[in-house]
C-alpha cells in the first residue's frame, strides 16, 4: 500500500487531491503496521513459541547432566504416581518449555485449561503415562511413564524432544531413566539403561523413542540419512520389558 501511495504522489505531484490521498494511504499503512505489531506482541501463542526459542540447546544441556543428580520429595498419597514423577523432574529442569508447562498444568489443571496455550497435557494415571506436547508441525515435548519393578521399586523414564521443520534436520533429544525407591523417597539416575539404546543406535545416525501409553514395551526408531532421497529412513526396534529392565529386539514396521 505504501508503494501505491508513492506512485500517486510521483504522477500527480503538486495536485492537492493526490497529496491528500497519499497522506491518507500513509496513515492507513502506519495504522495497519501498528495493529499488526500490537497483535504480535499480545498473542500468547507467539509468546510461548518465542519463550522456547532455545529449547534445542536446553535439551542437550539436560541430556548432559541429568544422570548426575538424584531427585527427592516424590511420595504423595499415591506411592507410584506418574504425575508426581513428572512434576519433580519437570520442576528440576523447567528451562525446557514443555517441562514448565507440565508444572503449570499440575499446579492448577482447571486454570490451565481456561487459558490459550501452544501446548497440551495428557495424563493417563492408570496407565502410568503423561505427555506434554506442542500443537505444532514439529515434535516438541516431554513424555513420562513408569513400570513397577519386582523389587518394589519403579523404573521411571523421560523422553524430551525439540524438533525442526524439514525431514533432513534432526531433533535435539534426551532420554533419562530413574530408579524410584519409595522407602528413601528418591529417584536415582540409571544411565545404564540408556546404554542399551546407545549400543544399538551407534550403528545409525540418530534415534527416536516412543514411550508406551499402553502396554510395557518401548518403541525405538533408529534413523539413517538417505542422501539420494534427502530424508531419514527408520529401522524399528522394540525394547521389551522383563520386569526389571529391557531386552532389545529388531522388528518389522508393521509389528509396532
Secondary structure, 3 states (H helix, E strand, C coil): CHHHHHHHHHHCCCCHHHHHHHHHHHHHHHHHHHHHHHHHHHCHHHHHHHHCCCHHHHHHHHHHHHHHCCEECCCCCCCCCHHHHHHHHHHHCCCCHHHHHHHHHHHCHHHHHHCCCCEEEEEEHHHCEEEEEECCCCCEEEEEEEEECCCCCEEEEEEEEECCCCCCCCCEEEEEEEEEECCCCEEEECCHHHHHHHHHHCCCCEEEEECCCCCCCEEEEEEEEECCCCEEEEEEEEEEECCCCEEEEECCHHHC
